[in-house]
Amino acid sequence: MKKPHAWVDDHIYKELFLTSPVASYICDYDGYIVAFNHAAELLWGRRPVVGEEKWSGAGSIYYPDGQPMPPEATPMATAIREQVDTCGQELIIVRPDGVRRVTLAFPKLIRTGAGQIIGAHNTLVDITEFKQYEEKQTLLSAIVQSSDDAIISKNLDGIIMSWNHGAERIFGYNEAEIVGKSINTLIPAYLQHEENTIINEIKAGHTVDHYQTIRITKSGKEIPITLTISPMRNRVGQIIGASKIARDISDKIQREQIIQFHEKKLETLHAIGKIITEKLDTPSLIQTVINSTTHLAAADVGICFYGMSDEQEPSRFSVAAATLGEAEIDFSKLQRSEGLIHTVFAGENSIKFDDVTAVPHIQALFESCLGKSAPTIRHSLAIPIRSANKLLTGAMFFGYAQSHVFNAADEDIIHSIASLVAVTLENARLFEEVNVLNLRKNEFIALASHELKTPLTTTKGYLQILERSEIDQVGRRFLTKALKQLERINALIAELLDISKIEAGKLSFHFEEFDMSEMILDVVETFHFSSQTHTVFVNNIHGDYMVEADRQRIEQVVINLITNAIKYSPNAHQVHVVLESSPYDVTIQVIDEGMGMTYDQQEKVFTRFYQVEGTSKMTGLGLGLYLSKEIIERHGGHVGVESQLGKGSTFYFSIPRTPEK
């Protein structure tokens, strides 16, 4: 074989040195740089001057801890000075543009054939990306290990590959016990199918977010968790496994259950409050309250004693009771004497009887009303019902068969319900008193109206006889006025009678079929003769206006609306009556050009005894519109007003063609 020339060897070595992707440079024995390759120039970020710069071509060099490294302490200088090869010393090079590169230095001494050191060759390996990755991995590992959540990795066969402290805390296994085992170790037998579904999702490249399920701990306890599972990929993007983040949500579920429990209690309290404000039947109301409260308190039986006015037995309470189960209550055997209640509640507070067998009268209370099939009551919670002035008006007793339910009873909310019941009883008493007074008032109005009608009828007869006799013009004028005043008094008495009948529920109606347009024309015709100041016009008279209603009462409403239109438009001369119809109802509008009303006045105009401000000189008690509203609404209709101050008003009502059955 022919030996290559020395210049060929030199050329090859030079090319290898210069074109190597690894940074390399050569220094002579005195440390001066005699050669460097392109990779070194890129690493340093500059081109050093050959033969003038020593030890390194880097602008600045630092130790790994960030301290500056003097040129004479660089690996190249150390190797030549100590005449020893060094391997892999870490240093940081800062380029002129501020970029920092982490490198490993491998200086090697260069010797002659006789072994004399003539310089050194240094190779710089850039490990910046590796160090960044290493730091990132260290940071991630610290985050994973410090997380309260369980962070687990597994391969596609479901074998656990990593396990953090959070997983150890949640599941009870340490890393040595669980790594290398199947993830199915943590899955209850009845949920093993979940793992196949999850693995299939992972293989498809999908992420499973916030999946709520059950897992099992080392002790065998089942716990609720949420899972977030993501695919793990290698450097080429191939899916090689999955990372799982598992969060124990036992506390969260417990908090939600507590919130739901309190929400339920508040809803019950709100419902009871609503019932109390809507119902006037006290026995029915108290029964509803004790049913709801017994359920809310989770008691086996609930009993409510409450005071009602009872002239025959003033020392006995009324009673309502409820049970959670199917046990029946014998109300006839319940002790209702007031003495029992006052004996129990000598003070103002509630009382908890941990053992009812130690309190014979409490034990007897439950035993007397419960049958043999009912659970044995061992504990009781007693809540007094007191009025605003602290008078004892009743009490609630709740019986429990199980101690843990009894101990968990919420006294505060039951106290709140007892306060509502106390208000109810007080309202019932006041309502009863008001009813008695109202009944007496109605009786008085009816009696007074009857007593007034007799002399008025007699007086009207005398005046009518006098009207037919020969009297002068002045006398006839006064006679006409007297008859009008009598009619007004009769109308007022009729209104008062109607009011008393409405309140007593005795206002009767006689329904018949008639044509509303004919009735309107009849009414308007009377005003043509009786009104000297206004003309009443009827619009849209032709049409189908047949209704089934009380003609006399509807006529009373129309007369009242037209009379008011004339009365409250003294400076105008026209009133319009408009008829409208639909397949279901008939509507009448009475339109005037009078003084009009404000919005607040419109809101009040249909209330009893209301008179618009500034009209006190006009006659009337303020009952006509109230009566009209009651009559129309009892026909199943609707009455209303539209008005603008100074521009007149439109009063209207609608009634169905046929009354609701």
C-alpha positions in Angstrom: 0.0 0.0 0.0 1.3 3.4 -0.9 1.7 5.7 2.1 0.0 9.1 1.7 2.2 12.2 1.7 2.4 14.2 4.9 0.8 17.3 3.3 -2.3 15.1 2.6 -2.5 14.2 6.3 -2.1 17.8 7.3 -4.8 18.8 4.8 -7.3 16.2 6.1 -6.7 17.1 9.8 -7.0 20.8 9.0 -10.4 20.3 7.2 -11.7 18.1 10.1 -10.7 20.8 12.6 -12.1 23.8 10.6 -15.4 22.2 9.5 -16.2 20.4 12.7 -19.6 21.4 14.1 -18.1 21.3 17.6 -16.3 24.5 18.7 -12.5 24.0 18.9 -9.4 26.2 19.2 -5.7 25.8 19.7 -3.3 27.7 22.0 0.5 27.6 22.0 2.5 27.0 25.1 2.3 30.6 26.1 -1.5 30.6 25.8 -1.8 32.6 22.6 -4.6 31.5 20.2 -3.1 30.1 17.0 -6.2 28.6 15.4 -10.0 28.3 15.9 -12.8 26.9 13.8 -16.1 28.5 12.6 -18.1 26.7 15.3 -15.9 28.4 18.0 -16.5 31.8 16.3 -20.2 31.2 16.4 -20.1 30.1 20.1 -18.0 33.1 21.2 -20.0 35.6 19.0 -16.8 37.2 17.9 -13.6 36.5 15.9 -10.5 36.8 18.1 -7.1 38.1 16.8 -4.8 35.1 16.3 -1.4 35.5 18.1 -2.7 38.4 20.2 -5.4 37.0 22.5 -4.8 34.3 25.1 -6.6 31.3 26.6 -10.1 31.9 25.0 -11.8 33.8 22.3 -14.8 34.5 24.5 -15.5 38.1 25.6 -16.5 37.1 29.1 -16.4 33.8 31.0 -18.2 32.9 34.3 -18.3 30.0 36.7 -21.6 28.1 36.9 -22.5 30.1 40.0 -22.3 33.4 38.1 -18.9 34.6 39.4 -16.5 36.0 36.8 -13.7 33.5 35.7 -10.3 35.1 35.2 -8.5 34.2 31.9 -5.7 32.5 33.8 -8.3 30.2 35.5 -9.9 29.0 32.3 -9.6 25.3 31.6 -7.1 25.9 28.8 -4.8 27.9 31.1 -5.1 25.4 33.9 -4.3 22.5 31.6 -1.1 24.1 30.2 0.0 25.4 33.6 -0.5 22.2 35.4 0.4 20.1 32.4 -2.6 17.9 32.7 -5.7 17.1 30.6 -9.0 18.2 32.1 -12.4 16.9 31.2 -15.8 18.5 31.1 -15.4 21.6 33.3 -18.7 23.6 33.1 -18.5 27.3 32.3 -20.7 30.1 31.0 -19.7 32.2 28.0 -21.3 35.6 27.5 -21.2 36.8 23.9 -21.0 40.5 23.0 -24.7 40.6 22.2 -25.4 39.5 25.8 -26.5 35.9 25.0 -25.3 33.4 27.6 -24.2 29.9 26.5 -23.4 27.1 28.9 -20.5 24.9 27.7 -18.3 22.0 28.8 -14.6 22.4 28.2 -12.3 19.5 27.2 -8.7 20.8 26.9 -6.0 18.3 25.7 -2.3 18.9 25.7 -0.3 18.8 22.4 3.1 17.2 22.6 6.0 16.7 20.2 7.2 13.3 19.2 9.7 13.6 22.0 6.9 14.3 24.5 7.5 18.1 24.9 4.3 20.1 25.5 4.0 22.8 22.8 0.4 23.9 23.4 -3.2 22.6 23.9 -6.3 21.9 21.9 -9.7 22.8 23.6 -13.1 21.4 22.6 -16.2 23.4 23.8 -19.5 21.5 23.9 -22.6 23.8 24.0 -25.1 22.3 26.5 -27.3 25.4 26.9 -30.4 23.6 25.6 -29.8 20.6 27.7 -29.3 22.7 30.8 -32.6 24.6 30.1 -34.4 21.3 29.6 -32.8 19.9 32.8 -33.9 23.0 34.8 -37.4 22.8 33.3 -37.6 19.1 34.2 -36.4 19.9 37.7 -39.0 22.7 38.1 -41.7 20.5 36.7 -40.7 17.7 39.1 -40.8 20.1 42.0 -44.3 21.3 41.0 -45.5 17.7 40.6 -44.1 16.6 43.9 -45.5 19.7 45.8 -49.0 19.4 44.2 -51.9 18.5 46.5 -53.5 16.7 43.5 -52.4 13.2 42.5 -50.2 13.4 39.4 -49.7 9.9 37.8 -48.2 8.7 34.6 -48.9 5.4 33.0 -48.1 3.6 29.7 -50.6 2.5 27.2 -50.9 -0.9 29.0 -52.1 0.9 32.1 -48.9 0.3 34.1 -48.1 3.1 36.5 -44.8 4.8 35.7 -44.6 7.7 38.1 -46.3 8.7 41.4 -46.1 12.0 43.3 -46.6 12.9 47.0 -50.2 14.1 46.2 -51.1 10.6 44.9 -49.6 9.1 48.1 -51.7 11.4 50.3 -54.9 10.7 48.4 -54.6 7.0 47.7 -52.3 5.9 50.6 -49.7 4.0 48.5 -46.1 5.2 48.5 -44.1 5.3 45.2 -42.3 2.0 45.8 -45.6 0.1 46.5 -47.5 1.2 43.4 -45.1 2.1 40.5 -45.0 -0.8 38.1 -48.5 -2.0 39.0 -51.7 -1.7 37.0 -53.8 1.5 37.3 -56.7 -0.9 37.8 -55.4 -1.2 41.4 -57.1 2.1 42.1 -60.4 1.4 40.2 -63.4 -0.3 41.9 -64.4 -3.6 40.2 -67.7 -2.2 39.0 -65.9 0.6 37.2 -63.0 -1.4 35.5 -64.6 -0.7 32.1 -63.7 3.0 32.5 -60.0 2.3 31.9 -60.6 0.8 28.4 -62.6 3.9 27.5 -60.0 6.2 28.8 -57.1 4.4 27.0 -59.0 4.5 23.7 -59.5 8.2 24.1 -55.8 8.7 24.8 -54.7 6.5 21.8 -56.9 8.7 19.6 -55.0 11.8 20.9 -57.9 13.1 22.9 -57.8 14.8 26.4 -60.3 13.7 29.0 -61.3 16.8 31.1 -62.8 16.9 34.6 -64.2 13.4 34.5 -65.9 12.7 37.8 -65.7 9.2 39.0 -64.9 6.9 42.0 -61.6 5.5 42.9 -60.4 3.2 45.8 -57.7 3.9 48.3 -55.2 1.5 49.9 -57.5 1.1 52.9 -60.4 0.1 50.6 -62.3 3.3 51.0 -64.1 4.7 47.9 -63.6 8.4 47.3 -65.0 10.7 44.7 -62.4 12.3 42.4 -62.2 14.3 39.2 -59.7 13.2 36.5 -58.0 15.2 33.8 -56.1 12.8 31.5 -53.8 13.9 28.6 -51.7 11.9 26.1 -47.9 11.7 26.6 -45.8 11.8 23.5 -42.1 11.1 22.8 -39.7 13.3 20.8 -41.2 12.3 17.5 -44.8 12.9 18.6 -45.8 9.3 19.1 -48.2 8.6 22.0 -46.5 6.5 24.6 -48.8 6.9 27.6 -51.0 9.2 29.6 -50.6 11.7 32.5 -53.4 11.8 35.0 -54.3 14.6 37.4 -56.7 13.3 40.1 -58.4 15.6 42.6 -60.1 14.4 45.7 -63.5 16.1 45.7 -64.9 14.6 48.9 -64.7 18.0 50.7 -66.3 19.8 47.7 -69.2 17.3 47.6 -69.7 17.6 51.3 -69.8 21.4 51.0 -72.2 21.2 48.2 -74.4 18.8 50.2 -74.3 21.2 53.2 -75.2 24.1 50.9 -78.0 22.1 49.3 -79.2 21.2 52.8 -79.3 24.8 53.9 -80.9 25.9 50.6 -83.6 23.3 51.2 -84.1 24.6 54.7 -84.3 28.2 53.5 -86.7 27.2 50.7 -88.9 25.4 53.3 -88.7 28.5 55.6 -89.6 30.7 52.6 -92.5 28.4 51.6 -93.8 28.4 55.2 -93.6 32.2 55.3 -95.4 32.4 52.0 -98.2 30.0 53.3 -98.5 32.1 56.4 -99.0 35.3 54.4 -101.5 33.7 52.0 -103.6 31.5 54.1 -106.3 32.7 56.6 -107.5 29.3 57.6 -105.4 28.8 60.8 -106.0 25.1 61.4 -105.1 24.3 57.8 -102.1 26.6 58.0 -100.7 25.2 61.2 -101.1 21.6 59.8 -99.1 22.6 56.7 -96.4 24.2 58.9 -96.0 21.2 61.2 -95.9 18.8 58.2 -93.1 20.9 56.6 -91.2 21.4 59.9 -91.3 17.8 60.9 -89.8 16.9 57.5 -87.2 19.6 57.8 -86.2 18.6 61.3 -86.1 14.9 60.2 -88.2 14.1 63.2 -90.2 10.9 63.5 -93.2 12.8 64.9 -94.0 16.5 65.3 -96.8 18.0 67.4 -97.9 21.6 67.5 -100.2 23.0 70.2 -101.6 26.4 69.5 -104.0 28.8 71.2 -107.3 29.5 69.6 -110.2 31.4 71.1 -112.5 28.8 72.5 -115.2 30.1 74.9 -116.2 26.6 76.0 -112.7 25.3 76.8 -110.4 28.3 77.3 -107.7 26.2 79.0 -107.2 23.8 76.1 -105.1 24.2 73.0 -105.8 23.1 69.5 -103.4 20.6 68.0 -101.8 19.6 64.7 -99.4 16.7 64.3 -97.4 15.0 61.6 -95.2 11.9 61.2 -92.4 11.1 58.7 -93.4 7.4 58.3 -96.8 5.7 58.0 -97.6 5.8 61.7 -101.0 7.2 62.5 -101.7 9.8 65.2 -104.7 9.5 67.5 -105.6 13.2 68.1 -108.3 12.3 70.6 -105.7 11.0 73.1 -103.3 13.9 72.8 -103.0 15.9 76.1 -104.1 19.4 75.2 -104.2 21.1 78.6 -102.6 24.5 78.9 -101.1 23.3 82.2 -98.8 20.8 80.4 -97.4 23.5 78.1 -96.7 25.9 81.0 -95.1 23.2 83.1 -92.6 22.4 80.3 -91.8 26.0 79.4 -91.2 27.6 82.7 -88.4 29.7 80.9 -88.4 31.2 77.5 -85.9 28.8 75.7 -86.2 25.6 73.8 -85.6 22.3 75.7 -83.8 19.2 74.5 -84.8 16.0 76.3 -82.0 13.5 75.7 -84.0 10.7 77.4 -87.7 11.1 77.4 -88.1 8.1 79.7 -86.7 10.3 82.4 -89.5 12.9 81.8 -92.8 11.0 82.3 -95.1 13.7 81.0 -93.1 14.1 77.7 -93.0 10.3 77.3 -96.7 10.1 77.9 -97.3 12.9 75.4 -95.9 10.8 72.5 -97.1 7.4 73.8 -100.7 8.6 74.1 -101.0 9.5 70.4 -98.8 6.9 68.6 -99.8 3.4 67.9 -97.8 0.2 68.4 -96.4 0.3 64.9 -94.8 3.7 65.4 -91.0 3.9 66.4 -90.3 4.3 70.1 -89.5 8.0 70.8 -86.4 8.3 72.9 -85.5 11.9 72.4 -87.4 15.1 72.1 -86.9 18.8 71.1 -89.5 21.2 72.5 -89.8 24.7 71.1 -92.1 27.4 72.7 -94.4 29.6 70.6 -94.5 33.1 72.1 -96.2 36.3 71.1 -94.4 39.6 70.7 -95.1 40.3 74.4 -93.6 36.9 75.4 -97.0 35.3 76.2 -97.0 31.5 75.6 -99.4 30.9 72.8 -98.4 27.3 71.9 -95.5 24.9 71.5 -93.9 22.4 69.1 -92.6 19.0 70.2 -90.5 16.9 67.9 -89.8 13.2 68.8 -86.8 11.2 67.6 -86.1 7.5 67.7 -82.4 7.8 66.8 -79.9 9.9 68.7 -77.7 11.0 65.8 -80.7 12.6 64.0 -81.8 14.2 67.2 -78.3 15.7 67.8 -78.2 17.1 64.3 -81.6 19.0 64.6 -81.3 22.6 63.6 -82.8 24.5 66.5 -82.3 28.0 65.0 -84.5 27.4 61.9 -87.2 25.7 64.0 -87.1 28.8 66.3 -87.6 30.9 63.2 -90.6 28.9 62.2 -92.0 29.1 65.7 -91.7 32.9 65.5 -93.6 32.8 62.2 -96.3 30.6 63.8 -96.6 33.1 66.7 -97.2 35.9 64.2 -99.7 33.8 62.4 -101.7 33.2 65.6 -101.6 36.9 66.4 -102.8 37.7 62.9 -105.5 35.1 63.1 -106.7 36.7 66.4 -106.7 40.2 64.9 -108.4 38.9 61.7 -111.1 37.3 63.8 -111.6 40.6 65.7 -111.7 42.6 62.4 -114.3 40.1 61.0 -116.5 40.6 64.1 -116.3 44.4 63.8 -116.9 44.2 60.0 -119.9 42.0 60.6 -121.3 44.5 63.1 -120.6 47.4 60.7 -122.5 45.6 57.9 -125.4 44.9 60.2 -125.5 48.5 61.2 -125.4 49.7 57.5 -128.1 47.3 56.6 -130.3 48.3 59.6 -129.6 52.1 59.1 -130.3 51.8 55.4 -133.6 50.0 56.1 -134.6 52.6 58.7 -133.7 55.5 56.4 -135.5 54.1 53.4 -138.9 54.1 55.2 -139.1 57.8 56.0 -137.5 58.7 52.6 -140.1 56.6 50.7 -142.9 58.4 52.7 -141.4 61.8 52.1 -141.0 61.1 48.3 -144.7 60.0 48.2 -145.8 63.3 49.9 -143.7 65.3 47.5 -145.1 63.5 44.4 -148.6 64.2 45.7 -147.7 67.8 46.1 -146.2 67.9 42.6 -149.6 67.0 41.1 -151.3 69.9 43.0 -151.7 73.5 41.9 -148.5 75.4 43.0 -146.7 78.5 41.7 -143.5 78.4 39.6 -141.2 79.1 42.5 -142.7 76.4 44.6 -142.5 73.9 41.7 -138.8 74.7 41.2 -138.0 74.0 44.9 -140.2 70.8 44.7 -138.2 69.5 41.7 -134.9 70.1 43.6 -136.2 68.4 46.7 -137.2 65.3 44.6 -133.7 65.3 43.0 -132.0 65.4 46.5 -134.2 62.5 47.6 -133.0 60.5 44.5 -129.4 61.3 45.4 -130.0 60.1 49.0 -131.7 56.9 47.8 -128.7 56.3 45.4 -126.2 56.7 48.3 -128.2 54.4 50.5 -128.3 51.8 47.6 -124.5 52.1 47.2 -123.9 51.5 51.0 -126.2 48.5 50.9 -124.4 47.1 47.9 -121.0 47.6 49.7 -122.2 45.7 52.7 -123.6 42.9 50.5 -120.3 42.7 48.7 -118.3 42.4 51.9 -120.7 39.8 53.3 -120.6 37.9 50.0 -124.3 38.4 49.5 -124.4 40.5 46.4 -126.6 38.5 44.1 -126.7 38.4 40.3 -129.4 37.4 37.9 -127.9 36.4 34.6 -129.8 36.7 31.4 -129.1 37.1 27.7 -129.5 40.6 26.3 -128.1 42.9 23.6 -125.6 45.4 25.2 -126.2 48.0 22.4 -129.9 48.1 23.2 -129.2 48.6 26.9 -126.7 51.4 26.1 -129.3 53.2 23.9 -131.9 53.0 26.7 -129.5 54.4 29.2 -128.3 57.2 26.9 -131.9 58.2 26.1 -132.5 58.9 29.8 -129.5 61.3 29.8 -130.9 63.1 26.9 -133.8 64.2 29.1 -132.0 64.5 32.4 -128.8 66.3 31.4 -129.1 69.9 30.3 -125.3 70.5 30.0 -124.0 67.5 28.0 -124.9 65.5 24.9 -124.1 61.8 25.0 -123.1 60.2 21.7 -123.0 56.5 21.0 -120.4 55.2 18.5 -120.2 51.9 16.7 -123.7 50.9 17.7 -124.1 48.3 15.0 -122.7 44.8 15.7 -123.0 41.7 17.7 -123.1 42.7 21.3 -125.1 39.8 22.8 -123.9 38.9 26.3 -125.2 36.7 29.2 -124.9 38.9 32.3 -126.9 40.7 35.0 -128.6 43.5 32.9 -129.5 45.6 35.9 -126.0 45.5 37.4 -124.3 46.2 34.0 -126.7 49.1 33.5 -125.8 50.4 37.0 -122.1 50.4 35.9 -122.8 52.3 32.6 -125.0 54.9 34.4 -122.2 55.4 36.9 -119.5 55.9 34.3 -121.6 58.3 32.2 -122.7 60.2 35.3 -119.0 60.6 36.4 -118.1 61.7 32.8 -120.6 64.5 33.0 -119.8 65.4 36.6 -116.0 65.7 36.1 -116.1 67.6 32.7 -118.0 70.7 33.8 -116.5 72.9 31.0 -117.2 70.4 28.2 -120.5 69.5 26.5 -119.9 66.0 25.0 -119.5 62.5 26.3 -118.9 59.6 23.9 -119.8 55.9 24.5 -118.0 53.4 22.2 -118.9 49.8 21.8 -116.4 47.1 20.7 -116.7 43.4 20.4 -114.7 40.2 19.8 -115.7 36.6 19.6 -115.1 36.3 23.4 -116.1 39.6 25.0 -117.8 43.0 24.7 -116.1 46.2 25.6 -117.7 49.6 26.5 -115.7 52.8 26.6 -116.9 56.1 28.1 -114.9 59.1 26.9 -115.0 62.6 28.4 -113.2 65.8 27.8 -112.9 66.8 31.4 -110.1 67.5 33.9 -108.3 64.1 33.6 -106.1 62.5 36.2 -102.5 61.9 37.1 -101.0 58.3 37.1 -101.2 58.1 40.9 -104.8 59.1 40.8 -105.6 56.5 38.2 -104.0 53.8 40.5 -106.4 54.8 43.4 -109.6 55.8 41.5 -111.3 52.3 41.9 -110.7 52.1 45.7 -113.4 52.7 48.2 -114.2 56.2 49.3 -111.6 57.7 47.0 -112.2 61.1 45.5 -109.8 62.9 43.2 -108.1 65.8 44.7 -109.8 69.1 43.9 -113.3 67.6 43.5 -114.4 67.7 47.2 -117.2 70.1 46.3 -118.7 67.6 43.9 -121.3 65.2 45.4 -120.7 61.6 46.1 -119.0 59.2 48.6 -116.4 57.7 46.2 -118.2 54.4 46.1 -119.5 54.3 42.5 -116.3 53.2 40.8 -115.5 50.7 43.5 -118.9 49.1 43.1 -118.5 49.1 39.3 -115.2 47.3 39.6 -116.6 44.7 41.9 -119.6 44.1 39.6 -117.5 43.8 36.4 -114.9 41.5 38.1 -117.6 39.2 39.4 -118.8 38.9 35.8 -115.2 37.7 35.0 -114.4 40.9 33.3 -111.9 43.8 33.6 -112.3 47.5 34.3 -109.7 50.2 33.8 -109.0 53.9 33.0 -106.7 55.8 30.6 -106.3 59.5 31.4 -104.2 62.6 30.9 -104.3 65.5 33.2 -106.2 68.3 31.6 -107.2 66.3 28.6 -110.0 64.0 29.8 -110.4 60.4 30.6 -111.5 57.1 29.1 -113.1 54.6 31.5 -113.7 51.2 30.0 -114.8 47.7 30.9 -115.0 44.3 29.2 -117.1 41.3 30.1 -117.1 37.9 28.6 -120.1 37.0 26.3 -120.9 34.1 28.6 -119.9 33.8 32.3 -117.4 31.2 33.5 -119.1 28.2 35.0 
